[in-house]
Amino acid sequence: VDERVIVSREPFNAETRLDLQQGPLTPPGRHYARSHFAQPDPPASVTVGGAVGDPHAFTIAELRALPSRSATVTLECAGNGRSFLRPPAPGEQWALGAVSTAEWTGVALRSLLEPRGLSPATVEILFRGADAGTPPGTGRRIAFERSLPLDRALADDVLVAYAMNGGPIPTEHGAPLRLVVPTWYGMASVKWLAEIVALEQPFRGFYQAERYVIGDRPLREMRPRAVIVAPLGEVAAARSTPIRGYAWSGHGPVARVEVSTDGGTTWRDARLGAAISPAAWREWTVEWMPDRGEHELIARAIDAAGEAQPLQARRDPLGYENNAAQPARIVAA
Amino acid sequence: VDERVIVSREPFNAETRLDLQQGPLTPPGRHYARSHFAQPDPPASVTVGGAVGDPHAFTIAELRALPSRSATVTLECAGNGRSFLRPPAPGEQWALGAVSTAEWTGVALRSLLEPRGLSPATVEILFRGADAGTPPGTGRRIAFERSLPLDRALADDVLVAYAMNGGPIPTEHGAPLRLVVPTWYGMASVKWLAEIVALEQPFRGFYQAERYVIGDRPLREMRPRAVIVAPLGEVAAARSTPIRGYAWSGHGPVARVEVSTDGGTTWRDARLGAAISPAAWREWTVEWMPDRGEHELIARAIDAAGEAQPLQARRDPLGYENNAAQPARIVAA
């Protein structure tokens, strides 16, 4: 029994059930999954090569012998919220559940890169998964590949992870090794990681230049978003009812969550739960005493960088970054 | 397939596989489990009663509507390490795997107690599980019951938890509600929590006065311990080999871990990993270049309160709190 909402079986894409989310972590079996091709055979090692003086293939055992780091990270698909666009945009029709949080453990990417002797001309680091196929309309077989600018790749928080919530990474989440790029949309966290390549020219592959872009800009940090996880559907009228949800942003910590119970006419600040990690969502709650009748609940996040979640969708032709606050209809009886 | 080491099937007692531990968290299916009786039917609510002005039975839905708290907590059975005692002590024969770490989410116990109007004469809070049976040799049927002194019960860190690593608590770990008392041995974290009772006299029940005691002192905080999780068995000679493990103490943060590779003749300080929570174990590592032959590895923890893990077992008749550093034999070939 998969407790998720299956969006497509082949390749496997599934949303988490936000109504089941409790506490900061999502169990791996309920974590949203995004894949572009069939799940590959797990690579036995990851190669660090390209413009480096001393290339090396690291086995899992070698990585596990290095100092480990752990981080609690919210990952969100850049297509989360796409299904609310009218007319529809192409791509997987995600509602709001293409987001989840896990504790990832592994080694700092920089600790694998720096000892290899990067060429001074290095501008980007490319990550290649073991998964490959022919994207519709392209007619050519490619691997899933995505690059990071050098400074982002060398930041302390980027992990080559071998564990998720304390266990080995499940196949669907990228076993045995997954790149984890906190604060960025999930496309940067390359699964089934097989190759790490130092590049002296910017990468222009399909998933860098034709998908996961807005215009000619490759997608980066997650835009702020708040989601409501409870209540859903029907509630008792004239009884104090908590409204509960999560909020996150890749551009800085969530500073405030505003909640409206009247379709956006009036707004109140929600109480924020503990900030457990700079890269993880934050729980929020607000009390509500609903009158009998139908109500429209809206929550929106504002981050420390001052960016507020919009109330209207910004329409991108490929349906990325639709972080518009999504009203939820509740009947109080 | 249970990935644990089964110590007894009925009641269910199982150790975690420390050799599989990665990062701070243990997945619920690998978390050690301790039970005294058969698993009970899950209680539908938890009653707060006894010496209070306004008793109340909380449903799970009511608890989930209250502000939530999450904490990463290492729980250890007070009998962990008992199997190394010679002659053997009675009780479950735990090796070193009766310890695991999870993120628990729920409500602060104090937030359930204080609004009920505690009698000023309250001295202890009693916790009763839904599990019951007749302990061998007693001839009477009792529930699993354990109390906390009032000040410990009202401390901020004690949780009535409804989630474990982001999911509902599995049956074997106390579904739907478990008391979680960070820094204390696991017997205080009552599973299948059904009743919370304010007492004006100290509790003297079986698991408070006849078990989980040393002499007439009920057990409390975990003593410091370090465990080695790698390497195990055989290693390659003359190759740099990391020694890796975890360390914890309920009496204060771990200040230092010392490692010997020559049976205790010489000692080196291990490098400590990040302290992710005041109540969670801490990973440690040390590099080792083994000569060909047999070696005796020992790790010991020293906590911030100055308590050092002993090298010799302190023998308690019931085999509790045996935190002696346990040598591991490794062959380098």
Interface residues (C-beta under 8 A of the other chain):
Chain A: L20 Q21 Q22 G23 P24 L25 T26 P27 P28 R30 R64 A65 L66 P67 S68 R69 S70 T101 E103 W104 T105 Y162 A163 N165 G166 G167 P168 A230 T241 P242 R244 R271 G273 A274 I276 E283 T285
Chain B: L20 Q21 Q22 G23 P24 L25 T26 P27 P28 R30 R64 A65 L66 P67 S68 R69 S70 T101 E103 W104 T105 Y162 A163 N165 G166 G167 P168 A230 T241 P242 R244 R271 G273 A274 I276 E283 T285
